């Protein structure tokens, strides 16, 4: 796989994630990303979305190769995907985003896409953090227990948020205290720069697609996710 961009910190994160994925107890992983419009943004309807992409661990290498070859582009010496940039990058990039959503919507039965939505966000939750906590705790419970035909995930991978790691860790602790997940349920924050974390690109595409539909009624992307997408 492509590894043109690296650093000691990045390699440390790579080792931690790959060790978790290699555990005999870890057969399925879930990757989580978010999209939202908070009251402070003053851009109309407010919402918070936590999106998840769930797949089997032994599929991750092939997934990364597919995404890198078909959809990613290079930025600052590394392969990159961000759905907001793809939508805003002109017609060819929007077609690429549509193709990404088709790819996810046509995925195998062992893959699942989930979106937990809180809407509207209360006015006193100006930055949407309270809504995030609600969404994240619901998503963690669904991933821990499984829902409908979606089997439980053995590991949850969050996209790390600069300056907010402690906030998300507190939410995970609350989920344990409230009995939503087991105390040893593994939840790891890391960067989508890792090839073993390319599932975060998938979660990003799901979150953006649902957000686009909620914010402007544009379902050109979300409609392509088809029956693979479960909404909560």
Buried (B, 14 or more C-beta within 10 A) or exposed (E): EEEEBEEEEBEEBBEEBBEBBEEEEBBBBBBBBBBBBBBEEEEEEBBBBBBBBBBBBEBBEEBBBBBBEEBBBEEEEBBBBBBBBBBEBEEEBBEBBBBBBBBBBEBEEEBBBBBBBBEEBEEEBEEBBBBBBBBBBBBBBBBBEBBEEBBBBBBBBBBBEEEEEEEBEEBBEBBBEEEBBEEEBBBBBBBBBBBBBBBBBBBBBBBBBBBBBBBEEBBBBBBBBBEBBBEB
